[in-house]
Amino acid sequence: MKVFRTSVIVDKGSVSAEFLSPARARLCYVFAHGAGAGMAHPFMEAVARGLGARDIATLRFQFVYMEQGGKRPDAPKLAHAAVRAAVAKAGELLPDVPLIAGGKSFGGRMTSQAQALAPLAGVRGLAFLGFPLHAAGQPSDERAAHLFDVRVPMLFVQGTRDALAEMKLLKPLIKKLGARATLHAVDEADHSFHVPAKSGRKDAEVRDEFLDAFAAWASKVTG
């Protein structure tokens, strides 16, 4: 497994990135982090390693505010620029490999917004790990309006106990999006993909489940 740190140029500056690739990568996932934790969070690392074991490379990167030690997420325009720069970097690192873009929570939403505004170069599909459909305790699907402008396949990996995406709102949305959208519901998982002990499963087992689903979907999307 090849692993190395690199950087991505964003808005006349640069942010850190980490590239992880198996010997024979069949595709690459440009993997953006959530609002509260950067690319080195254990969840991000575990997903990257798990995808690597499934012959999928990953490029994780920092948003500008996280790189600078800030707590308030970047404005959408700057976040979109970071996503585009990371996608371009992934294309340079693996020029002959198809790309999937997306991420955890905030990172996934910024990626979908960028794609809705203008297609991300070389990206065949978007994959969201916990799409933040609404704020906790404020159910709404207003944040999803831009998804109808996305023309590539989308995978929503979502816990059934996710407080940021109630299933009663998410399932009708997936149906409205039609054939381009796929939902993989993770039973009993919350927004962090943690499951209660009474479920009889450990978080690592849950992660293996949705990474298998991710890999199968990505293979279908990229051919």
HELIX and SHEET records of a PDB file:
HELIX    1   1 PRO A   42  GLY A   52  1                                  11    
HELIX    2   2 VAL A   64  GLU A   67  1                                   4    
HELIX    3   3 PRO A   76  LEU A   93  1                                  18    
HELIX    4   4 PHE A  106  LEU A  117  1                                  12    
HELIX    5   5 GLU A  142  ASP A  149  5                                   8    
HELIX    6   6 MET A  167  LEU A  177  1                                  11    
HELIX    7   7 GLY A  178  ARG A  180  5                                   3    
HELIX    8   8 ALA A  197  SER A  199  5                                   3    
HELIX    9   9 ASP A  203  THR A  222  1                                  20    
SHEET    1   A 8 LYS A   2  VAL A  10  0                                        
SHEET    2   A 8 GLY A  13  SER A  21 -1                                        
SHEET    3   A 8 ILE A  56  PHE A  61 -1                                        
SHEET    4   A 8 LEU A  27  ALA A  32  1                                        
SHEET    5   A 8 LEU A  99  LYS A 104  1                                        
SHEET    6   A 8 VAL A 123  LEU A 129  1                                        
SHEET    7   A 8 MET A 154  GLY A 159  1                                        
SHEET    8   A 8 ALA A 181  VAL A 186  1                                        
END                                                                             
